[in-house]
Amino acid sequence: MEIWTNFVDLIYTMLLGLSTIFGGNMGLAIGVMSLSVRLALLPLTLRFARRSMEVRAALKKLEPAFSNIRKKYKNDPQRMWRETANLQNLHGIRLFDGRSFFGMLFQAPLFIGVFAAVRRGLTGRGGFLWIKDLMQSDPLLALICALLTGLSVALAPNIPESQRTATMIIPATLTFLFLWRVSAGVAVYSFGSSVVGVAQSLLLRRIADRNRRLRG
């Protein structure tokens, strides 16, 4: 599709421009672009994450009422659903937020476009830090990105403690398996994004701690 091709071309041109600024260092250009894109989207992703935290907190507070509804209408699933929905509406709880949904849709093509431009930028050999060839996979960088992914999940304040370990291990493992098989240049892009992901989790934890102190 021509619009998509032009979009990727634009990002690719920006990537080449950054590489030129950094003396032809494509790895540094990829890292800077990744950080820039992720930081630019941070207010949006932070807003979605805070909204998710608020919904989880509200649902947890209403759990006794939900439990009573399940017991009272256990033989009438339709009535149970209606009463649950009415209770959620009464307290302004929306499990599906249209603005968040369209915001996520907006992010997806941007991330995919940057990813495609990064892969196109790896047309020649080049190194970055300890990596001698960005076109080859780097298990160490893949492991670092996986650990950052796990740390980001571990720091998230809206995950129940009983689910935290599994929720942390699964994405970290998938991240490692994916990046272990792709070029190090793509892993550099993932590294920049993961660093901002950890920062976002720290911000959310700080917000959650502040809210708990205010309620206390």
N, C-alpha and C positions, 0 to 999 in steps of 0.2 A: 504494500500500500504506500502510495507516494508520500502521504502526510507523515506516516511513521518513519519512512526512510529519511525524510528531511529532518525529522526530530532527532533521530540517532546521528545523522550527519552533523547537526549543530553541536550536540554534546561531544562528538568525536573531535570536532574542530577546536572546541574549548579545551579538551584534553591535550591536544597537540600544542595549543598555545601555552598551557601550563608547563608542558614538558620543555618547551623552548625556554621559558623563563627560568626553569631549574636546570639549565645546561644540558638538556636532552635526557634527563633522568625521568623515565616514564614511570618508574615505581613511585617516586615522590609525587609526581603529578596525579597518579591514581589515588594515592593516600589523601592528598589535599582535596581532590574533588569529592572523594567519599565523605570526608569530614565536613566539607562545605554543604553538600546536599543534605546530609543527616542533621546538621546543625540548623539549616534553614527550615527543615520540617519539624524540628524539635518542639516548637510551640504547639503545632497541630497534634503530634503524637502524644505530647504531654497532656493535652486537653482530653484526648480520647481515653488515655490511661486513668486520669483523674475521674472522668465520668464513670468508667468501669468500677473504680474503687468505691464511688458513692453508691452505685447500684448494689454492689456486693454487701456493703455495710447496711443498706436499707433492707435488703432481703434477709440478712442475718438477724436484724432487729425484729423482723416480722415472722421469723421462723416458728415461734409458738403458735401464732394465729394460723399460719399455713398448716401446721401439724393438726390443729383442731379441725380445720376444713377437711383435710384428708381423712380423718377419723369419722367425721360426721357424714360425709358423702362418699364413703369408700365403695358403696354399691351403686353410685350414680356418677360415673366419670364426667358426663357432660355438665352436671350441676357443679361438680368439684372444680372443673375448669373455669366455669363462669364466675363462681365465688372467688376463686384465686385471682382471676383477671380483675374483678371488681375491687378487690382489696389492693391490688397493685396500682390501679388507676386512682383509687382514693388517696394513696400516699404519693402519687406522682412518679411512680416507678415505671420506666419504659425499658423493657429488655431489648427492644429493637429501636435504635436511635437512627433515624434517617440521615441526619447530618453526619454522624460518625461513619455510617455506611458509605456515603458518597465521598467522604473525606478519605477513606481507605481506598476507594476506587481511584481517586485522584493520585494517590501515592504510587499505586501499582505500576502504571505505565512509566512514571518517572524513574523508579528503581530499575525496571526492566530495560528502559532506554539507556541508562547509565551503564548497566551491566553489559549490554550489547556493545556500547561504545568502548568500554574497557577491553573487551575481548578483541575488538577490531584493532585497538591500539597495540596489541601484542603481536606485531608483525615482524619484529626484529629482535635479536637477542639483546639483553640488557640486564644489569644487576641492580640490587637494592639492598642495602645493609649487608647481611650475610648471604643473601640469595644471589647466586651467580647468574641464573637464567630465569627471568620472569615467565618464560613460556613453559617451564617444567614445574611439576608439582613440588611442594616443600612441606614435608610432614611436620616439621617443627612449627612453622607458621600456622598450619592447619590445627595443630594442638593448641597453640596460643589462642586462636580464634574460638575454638571449642570451649576452652576454659573461660574466656570472656563471656561467651554466651551463657554458660552455666552460672557464672557469677552474677550476670544481669538478672537471671531468674531467681537466684538465691536471695538477692537483695530486694526483690519486688515485695512490697508489703501486703498485697492483696491475695496472696496464695496461702491456703491453710497449711499449717505445719505438717499435718499428716500426709499432704500431697507434695510437699516441697521437694523432697529428695527425687521422687520419680519425675516430677515436672522439670527438675534441673538436669537430670541425667539424660533424658530422652532428647531434648533439643541439642544438648552439647554433643552427644554421640552422633546425631544426624549431621550436625555441622562439620564434625571432624571427617566423617565418611565422605561427605560431599567435597570438601575442600582438599582432601587428601588425593582426590582423583582429578582435580582440575589444575589449571596453571596457577603459579604463585601470584601472578598479577591479579587474578580474580580474588585470591586469598587476601592480598593487600587491600583491595576494595572492601572486603568483608571485615577486615581488621579495623579500618577506620569507622565503619558503621557500628561495630561491636563496642568500640570505646565509648561512643556517644550513648549507646544502649545502656551501658553500665552507669554513666552519668545520669541518665534519665531515671534509672531505678533508685539511685541515691537521692535524687530530688524528690521522688515520690515517697520514699521512706521518711525523708525529713518532713514532708507535708503531713503524712499520716501520723508521725510522732507529735507534731504540733497540734493536730486536731484532737488527738487523744488527751493531751495536756489541757486543752481548752475545755473539753467535755468533763475532764476530771475536776 
